[in-house]
Every structure is written in C-alpha cells, then in structure tokens.
Amino acid sequence: MLKAITPLILTYNESFNINRTLKNLTWAKTIVVIDSYSTDRTLEILHSYPQVQVFQREFDTHTNQWNYGLEEVKSQWVLSLDADYIVTDELISEIKELPENTEIDGYFARFKYCVFGKPLRGSILPPRQVLFRKDKSVYIDDGHTQLLEVKGKSAMLSGYIHHDDRKPLTRWLWAQDRYMIIEAKKLLETPKSELSLGDRIRKQKILAPFVILFYCLILKGGILDGWHGWYYAFQRMLAEIILSIRLIEAEQDKSH
C-alpha cells in the first residue's frame, strides 16, 4: 500500500515542527506540501528532503488549501497530515499491510497529543480520516477548519498519530486567535438546533473554559501526566477563553 500513497501537508512558518514530521515520511516516493509563503526556515527544511514537492498558494481558507493540494497529488491514495503530525512506526507498519484493492475508501486514525514530545493519556482530539482515495474525496468548510467528505466505506486504523506542536506561545496565540474569529462566526450564524451540545456550551461563553479544564484534567486523566497534563489543560482553556472574548466582541459589533 505504501507505494500508492502520497502524504499531503499544509505549512506556514512551521520550522518548529516540520522536520520531525518529514523524518517519519521518508518511505514516501513523493510528499506534496502546500505552503502559504512561509517567512521562517520552513522552506529551507522542506527543500532538504528530495521527495518533497513544494507548491505555494496564498492562504484564504483551509478547505481551499487542502483541495488545491489534492489536485497536485498524482497517486491513488492520500495521507493528509498537519505539519505537527508524526506518523508512528506502528501506524506505518499497519498501513504497509493494507491491500491496495479494497472496498474501503478511507481510514480514520486516532491521536495522542504530545507536550514537548511526551504523549499524554488523553486529549480532546477526535479520530480523523487521514488516509483516503483521492478520487472519492473532497474537503468542505467547518468553522475555522475543514471536514473531509469521502464517498464510500471507511474503517478505523489501530495505530496512532502523535500531535506534537512545539510552536512558541506567541505563534500559537496568533493561530488560535485567527481560528477563533472564524469559529465565533460559525457559532453565531448556525441555528441553535444544528449545534452540538459542546458548541451550545461554547456559545454561552462562561462555562466552556472551565468545562474544558475539568475535561482535560479529570475525565482525560491529564492530572496524572504531571506538568505536561496541566500545560495541555491550560492551553485548551486559554483557547476557549479567546473564543469567549471573540464571541462577546462579535455580539457587541452586531448590536451596534
């Protein structure tokens, strides 16, 4: 199966992450990267891997960026990865044994969130469909991010992907603020009947930061991970606080 797969990655100033991601993809004949005109060392790192093909496109939405990347993939299968995703050796071995001619059109993978390289016991990251047939798939908008639509049957892989984001706080805050502006717009424009329970809580602004802190520390066992677990819980709580502030601002702008 590995020979029929092209990893697809989006980048923008990912010099703190991209090298670790690429190190576990050297089995791929071609790696397609869509870069949003990075200004740090990202391009230098990308060009150090001979199998990486870099295409640059001005960022507008994640959906458009991913779909643009799909057009540049020539293989039957796509392995869609963020620049801070590390495909574990166990998952690579599992994918290697998958048959090319199968009735399955897409595979989900689970995640382990890492804090400075240490995998946590749990996280809020849901499984994501990362491996799929190119001709059966398209990305659609979903708040600040995107959803992958795969026409056909799906299955779950047993191996994990490590989400190991080591961007500095300033860069992380910039990204989260940008995401939450879009997320606030989605929450305010979506009818209440179409919102999930989690999104309804987030829309109330007050409870969500405390709920996510409890969820990460207690329900997901983060408190047993020591300071790594507290770091992740504080990080997710801060993200929800940013969303609450953006919701308040958007509601005030709308009322004037």
Buried (B, 14 or more C-beta within 10 A) or exposed (E): BBEEBBBBBBBBBBBBBBBBBBEBBEBBEBBBBBBBEBEBBBBEBBEEBEBBBBEEBEBEBBBBBBBBBBEBBEBBBBBBBBBBBBBBEEBBEBBEEBEEEEEBBBBBBBBBBBBEEBBBBBBBEEBBBBBBBBEEBBBEBBBBBBBBEBEEEEBEBEBBBBBBBBBEEEBBBEBBBEBBBBBBBBBEEBEEEEBEEEBBBBBEBEEBBEBBBEBBBEEBEBEEBEEBBBBBBBBBBBBBBBBBBBBEEBEEEEEE
